Amino acid sequence: AAAAEEEGAVGQEKREEGAVGGEDSEEDETLQLLYESLSIEEPTQAPTPTPPKPTEPTRQGRSRGRGLLMYSPESLRKSCRESPRERSKSRIAWIRRLAEQQEEN
């Protein structure tokens, strides 16, 4: 009987821990859910960004490399006057060139 009571006491302690740990286990569950959702998202996201990522650097390389050779500020101003839609693009390119020139200097 004494052994059974001791086991019961241990069981109560476990229950108390469980009651306290109930909050922890909920947090753990939410963390696990977050980790799982992240781990699930990463494989799905990883393929999708990888196709754009190779294209983005090449685009930048093209716009920066060719842009420095092809476009003078005058031609940029002309293109700005011709098409207001492209103004923002050319401004971005122009700012990029300014930044690169500052980096070089």
VOGU-3710 file (C-alpha; in Angstrom, 3 decimals, decimal comma):
1> aaaaeeegav> 0,000/0,000/0,000  2,858/2,353/0,837  4,433/1,776/-2,569  1,107/2,524/-4,279  0,762/5,772/-2,276  4,289/6,804/-3,288  3,448/6,118/-6,912  0,305/8,216/-6,464  2,415/11,046/-5,025  4,738/10,866/-8,012
11> gqekreegav> 1,662/10,873/-10,254  0,367/14,014/-8,509  3,712/15,732/-9,002  3,589/14,837/-12,649  0,068/16,216/-12,849  1,215/19,474/-11,247  4,095/19,672/-13,705  1,633/18,909/-16,446  -0,643/21,703/-15,232  2,263/24,144/-15,219
21> ggedseedet> 3,648/22,568/-18,348  0,231/22,887/-19,953  1,087/26,490/-20,772  4,547/25,469/-21,924  3,162/22,635/-24,014  0,724/25,094/-25,630  3,633/27,420/-26,363  5,628/24,454/-27,611  2,701/23,446/-29,805  2,423/26,961/-31,244
31> lqllyeslsi> 6,193/27,043/-31,727  6,069/23,625/-33,345  3,228/24,831/-35,556  5,268/27,902/-36,460  8,351/25,807/-37,165  6,282/23,334/-39,155  4,617/26,122/-41,127  8,031/27,677/-41,743  9,541/24,343/-42,714  6,545/23,709/-44,966
41> eeptqaptpt> 6,779/27,200/-46,468  10,542/27,092/-47,024  10,500/24,208/-49,528  7,530/25,747/-51,341  9,071/29,248/-51,257  12,622/28,132/-52,065  11,760/26,928/-55,600  9,713/30,057/-56,378  12,350/32,667/-55,408  15,174/30,710/-57,072
51> ppkpteptrq> 13,875/31,250/-60,640  13,451/35,039/-60,074  16,761/35,362/-58,176  18,910/34,290/-61,146  16,963/36,627/-63,451  17,131/39,610/-61,076  20,939/39,804/-60,916  21,180/39,427/-64,699  18,610/42,181/-65,128  20,569/44,407/-62,772
61> grsrgrgllm> 23,794/43,446/-64,488  22,285/44,302/-67,848  20,768/47,588/-66,719  23,916/48,597/-64,883  26,466/47,370/-67,408  24,675/48,384/-70,593  23,141/51,416/-68,917  26,496/52,928/-68,099  27,618/52,423/-71,705  24,411/53,240/-73,560
71> yspeslrksc> 22,651/55,917/-71,551  23,934/59,385/-71,020  22,020/61,770/-68,710  20,791/63,558/-71,849  19,305/60,403/-73,383  17,710/59,616/-70,027  16,142/63,086/-69,893  14,815/62,607/-73,451  13,311/59,220/-72,543  11,769/60,828/-69,457
81> resprersks> 10,102/63,490/-71,604  8,942/60,931/-74,172  7,332/58,436/-71,764  6,332/59,514/-68,248  5,723/55,854/-67,310  9,410/55,033/-67,731  10,452/58,063/-65,708  10,482/56,085/-62,446  12,503/53,274/-64,037  15,055/55,662/-65,475
91> riawirrlae> 15,194/57,546/-62,168  15,910/54,279/-60,364  18,595/53,423/-62,906  19,997/56,947/-62,638  20,113/56,708/-58,829  21,804/53,306/-59,127  24,417/54,828/-61,444  24,964/57,729/-59,058  25,458/55,251/-56,209  27,922/53,234/-58,287
101> qqeen> 29,824/56,374/-59,276  30,017/57,383/-55,602  31,242/53,877/-54,725  33,924/54,150/-57,428  35,047/57,629/-56,295
//
